[in-house]
Amino acid sequence: MLYGTVGTGKSTLVRKMVLDWCHGRLPTFKLLIPFSCEDLSSLGPAPASLCQLVAQRYMPLKEVLPLMADTGSRLLFVLHGLEHLNLDFRLAGTGLCSDPEEPEAPAAIIVNLLRKYMLPEASILVTTRPSAIGRIPSKYVGRYGEICGFSDTNLQKLYFQLRLNQPDCGDAARGAGVSATPAQRDNLVQMLSRNLEGHHQIAAACFLPSYCWLVCATLHFLHAPTPAGQTLTSIYTSFLRLNFSGETLDSTDPSNLSLMAYAARTMGKLAYQGVSSRKTYFSEEDVRGCLEAGIKTEEEFQLLHIFRRDALRFFLAPCVEPGRAGTFVFTVPAMQEYLAALYIVLGLHKTTLQRVGKEVAELVGRVGEDVSLVLGIMAKLLPLQALPLLFNLLKVVPRVFGRMVGKSRKAVAQAMVLEMFREEDYYNDDVLDQMGASILGVEGPRRHPDEPPEDEVFELFPMFMGGLLSAHNRAVLAQLGCPIKNLDALENAQAIKKKLGKLGRKVLPPSELLDHLFFHYEFQNQRFSAEVLSSLRQLNLAGVRMTPVKCTVVAAVLGSGRHALDEVNLASCQLDPAGLRTLMPVFLRTRKLGLQLNSLGPEACKDLRNLLLHDQCQITTLRLSNNPLTAAGVALLMEGLAGNTSVTHLSLLHTGLGDEGLELLAAQLDRNRQLQELNVAYNGAGDTAALALARAAREHPSLELLHLYFNELSSEGRQVLRDLAGAAEGRARVVASLTEGTAVSEYWSVILNEVQRNLNSWDRARVQRHLELLLRDLEDSRCATLNPWRKAQLLRVEGEVRALLERLGGSGS
């Protein structure tokens, strides 16, 4: 007999034994016959012989059934999940039977196999939860073995190496293959291995092989392309289905209560209390208080005893952090927030008034019509003034309770929205980065650096609440014995929508805006999201690391909307070409698109070309500054601009174009007839290329402004450009310096603002050299003019330039 708590790997062990036998790696046994005790229990007392049971489940074995009795000790029966069967070893309860062909109740056949009365030489392996060990008398058991999980971190590392290096294991819960690059997989394995060595709590969690699976599934969700429809909530719900599907707390109990429903009521209560009081560490008293609350009968104590033995370790683990001896934590932090959300959406969090009110309302509803009829007759026959009043009260009670339930749902929605938009959480990492850091060991910033470490953030709690209300997760929960009624889900969603509509209009920091979108992604309701997000006009995610899953989240939530987005800012988001392709539906609805500082190269320009050529493209302003596009990338962009009719402003500032890129722009600029502003500053171009582009710009029918400052221009080249700007013919203004003749350029603030904005990312020595040249131009213009107003303006701009030079470490003089 092998026994182990939920999640230790009993089912996996049985599957591996069967596969090993099929591949000839168990030569000791000539025939292996596995039985699921859950399936046998579903047959009830209907008689069937052992041969019939085998033939029903394994059709190919029908031919070898006559040889079963002659196989002797080389026949192995595997009985998996004994806790599902009620066995009676008394002769009065189960008679003797030695013939495999004789029909008996399935439980009677199993008892006679275990008695060694039927097929006495056959070997038998039984797996069970600890609470069911005593269902087989010890005299029939030759050896006991406990499945202990991964007690050694080296076993955990080996599991992660094998699991994460499988190219097709990205979506194990759904069976769909998702590939990551070998370098990405190796990096994940290395980071996780380092965290297992230094972070003892995650090693304690991965003691259970089931949680190793959950860690791998979560990492693939966070770091690999995400299959359509897969959410973080669905991963956790599938994880619970893998471990608790079909599991009842006690098969001998008439209530037939599902193990997951009991866990939701007890562990969910503890989890919600932790979220409400913002704590993750629980004392023995905390745990006992939630487990033993409301227990009054011996049967209830028996169920609690079974849960403690079989499943408590699955949800709670002893805290191994220094100074926390004697306390407990949820096995993985996110499980606390998931169970707290489940506790709420199942309607288990009720006040005493709500519970009593519900019982009274149900009672009144059942007898209301009959009582109303009797009172109506009595009121006509007897002069009792109080009867009409009592008659009206009977109608009022259900209505009052309905309002009370409505207020409860509003309170739940209020709590969820406040947790999502908590202002003190605004400047931490987004929730997906927080989850990745908790697994890979990179500690993210807390809400305030000066606050004690006990201050916890529970930003996954509202995400899971939204996810659990989705249709897919509700269907899976119903299979686990935790049904959420459609009407309850609808009313909760309506209450949440009202609160989100009121509080969701405020301008959020980028990380919190992504969390808001992630909530909608988890909810998986496009109509709901479209109504709530209809007022969103600016999407500012600057500085958020846009991993594949984040791109999927944004595209899934905003890609199907109908209203246009005035501006999308994705500066410094570490975007790659794959991310651009994922976000294409969002870009098509955008008017101003900012993709600065993303290390986008020529390969990304292929996707940008396709975006510009799309017949639904609405982009008017495209900012690509500080990306290594090079001349090859600009060639692709010009192909897109040639067929585009919407773009009017294009920034190619500091994109590595060089002379080749500017000459290419000069040659092909006339292919686009709508462009009004073009910025090619700081691209290392010389006089010839800059002058060629300037002349092409002057001849362009719509171009109004060309930025050429901070290129490798000589004094003579800058002078020629200034003379060209002052010529009468043409309409485009050419900005190459802070001065125009002896006056300050009206674009001087634009130039210096660009410098200040990019000071940390540009080559400081090169910027310093250009600023010194500009400073010399200012000084020359100041000396050349006699106008005191112009001198004052030039002195002011000189001061700004000197201040920048001092920041760069220059002399400023």
Sequence and secondary structure as in RCSB ss.txt:
>XXXX:A:sequence
MLYGTVGTGKSTLVRKMVLDWCHGRLPTFKLLIPFSCEDLSSLGPAPASLCQLVAQRYMPLKEVLPLMADTGSRL
LFVLHGLEHLNLDFRLAGTGLCSDPEEPEAPAAIIVNLLRKYMLPEASILVTTRPSAIGRIPSKYVGRYGEICGF
SDTNLQKLYFQLRLNQPDCGDAARGAGVSATPAQRDNLVQMLSRNLEGHHQIAAACFLPSYCWLVCATLHFLHAP
TPAGQTLTSIYTSFLRLNFSGETLDSTDPSNLSLMAYAARTMGKLAYQGVSSRKTYFSEEDVRGCLEAGIKTEEE
FQLLHIFRRDALRFFLAPCVEPGRAGTFVFTVPAMQEYLAALYIVLGLHKTTLQRVGKEVAELVGRVGEDVSLVL
GIMAKLLPLQALPLLFNLLKVVPRVFGRMVGKSRKAVAQAMVLEMFREEDYYNDDVLDQMGASILGVEGPRRHPD
EPPEDEVFELFPMFMGGLLSAHNRAVLAQLGCPIKNLDALENAQAIKKKLGKLGRKVLPPSELLDHLFFHYEFQN
QRFSAEVLSSLRQLNLAGVRMTPVKCTVVAAVLGSGRHALDEVNLASCQLDPAGLRTLMPVFLRTRKLGLQLNSL
GPEACKDLRNLLLHDQCQITTLRLSNNPLTAAGVALLMEGLAGNTSVTHLSLLHTGLGDEGLELLAAQLDRNRQL
QELNVAYNGAGDTAALALARAAREHPSLELLHLYFNELSSEGRQVLRDLAGAAEGRARVVASLTEGTAVSEYWSV
ILNEVQRNLNSWDRARVQRHLELLLRDLEDSRCATLNPWRKAQLLRVEGEVRALLERLGGSGS
>XXXX:A:secstr
 EE  TTSSHHHHHHHHHHHHHTT  TT SEEEEEEHHHHHHTTT  B HHHHHHHH GGGGGGGGGGGGSGGGE
EEEEE GGG     STTTS     TTS B HHHHHHHHHTT SSTT EEEEEE GGGGGGS GGG S  EE    
 SHHHHHHHHHHHHT TT TBTTTTB     HHHHHHHHHHHHHHHHH HHHHHHTTSHHHHHHHHHHHHHHHS 
  TT  HHHHHHHHHHHHHTT BS TTSTT  BHHHHHHHHHHHHHHHHHHHT   B HHHHHHHHHTT  SHHH
HHHHHHHHHHTHHHHEEE  STT TT EEESSHHHHHHHHHHHHHTT    HHHHHHHHHHHHHHHHHHHHHHHH
HHHHHHS  THHHHHHHHHHHHHHHHHHHHHHHHHHHHHHHHHHHT GGGTTS  HHHHHHHHHHT     S TT
S TT     HHHHHHHHHTSHHHHHHHHHTT    HHHHHHHHHHHHHHHHHHTTS   HHHHHHHHHHHHHHT 
HHHHHHHGGG  EEE TT    HHHHHHHHHHHTT  S EEEEE TTS   HHHHHHTHHHHTTEEEEE  SS  
 HHHHHHHHHHHHSTT   SEEE TTS  HHHHHHHHHHHHHT SS  EEE TTS  HHHHHHHHHHHGGG S  
 EEE  SS   HHHHHHHHHHHHH SS  EEE TTSS  HHHHHHHHHHHHSSS   EEE SSEETTEE TTHHH
HHHHHHHTTTTS HHHHHHHHHHHHHHHHHHHHH   HHHHHHHHHHHHHHHHHHHHHT    
